[in-house]
Amino acid sequence: MNSARDDHQNAAGSRRPNRIDRRFAELKQSGRTALIPYITAGDPAPQHTVDFMHACVEAGADVIELGVPFSDPMADGPVIQKACERALAHGTRLVDVLDMVAAFRQRDADTPVVLMGYLNPVERIGYETFARRASEAGVDGFLAVDMPPEEIGENSKLFAEHGLQSIFLLAPTTSSTRAATICDHGQGYLYYVSLKGVTGAATLDADAVGEQLARLRGLTDLPLCVGFGIRDGASAAAVGRVADGVIVGSALVGRIAERASEPETIPAALKAILGEMRAALDETVTA
């Protein structure tokens, strides 16, 4: 079980300990649930992204998922689709996103950063170039919606050599056989999609999520983090009782969109949303 993760740790061990593993070990020791915000890099303009990342950390974020804007974000609902459009209108490219992470690292050497997006931008610059530059910038993991374990191939070893963990998605429709394959290849944490549909859709059922996570815990010891449908403190707390981490995206990206004409007000708005979630999650802490 988790042989790919072990290979990653062995390959990357001589470079630097992965911040994701370290952060989840710390959270487990303290009995806390990870708060993982997602924002789209370059939205509403590239010069604001690093400030937004710092604001998320100040509000209690444990890991940051930074979206790489793409012209056809097929797993995302209209809120994040429009965020990608705004970022792309400013010419935000993958290499620009890596520069943002490098700038973030000038002040924050500890918070894990996971790039989330699609394979096309990576294929455009090349896997070797991406892995090297991502590692140099301080990226810790990569989640590509359209890169299942069957497609990653030798790139898994390449990413591991550069200290990048490959993070995969699981869904309510994932069969037990396929879930076992994904769990065996997963690194860092597993992203469980709480509902059928795109980001920002429907309302999650925390009890149903708990049942699915219980099944998955028999297949892996990786942290199980839940995204899609986390909107506020109440939904975060409900999921936090059964998951190792909660991932919030559309609620944050929607607030960024509302204040796009006043970007200086966005950090405080992000802090308000995440602060409520952090407080709600911490109320669920067990000694």
Secondary structure as UniProt FT lines:
FT   HELIX           3..12
FT   TURN            13..15
FT   HELIX           19..30
FT   STRAND          34..40
FT   TURN            41..42
FT   HELIX           46..48
FT   HELIX           49..58
FT   TURN            59..60
FT   STRAND          64..67
FT   TURN            74..75
FT   HELIX           78..89
FT   TURN            90..91
FT   HELIX           94..105
FT   TURN            106..107
FT   STRAND          113..117
FT   HELIX           119..125
FT   HELIX           127..137
FT   STRAND          141..144
FT   TURN            145..146
FT   HELIX           149..152
FT   TURN            153..154
FT   HELIX           155..161
FT   TURN            162..163
FT   STRAND          165..166
FT   STRAND          169..170
FT   TURN            172..173
FT   HELIX           176..185
FT   STRAND          190..193
FT   TURN            199..200
FT   HELIX           206..217
FT   TURN            218..219
FT   STRAND          224..227
FT   HELIX           233..240
FT   TURN            241..242
FT   STRAND          245..248
FT   HELIX           250..258
FT   TURN            259..261
FT   HELIX           263..265
FT   HELIX           266..282
FT   TURN            283..284
//
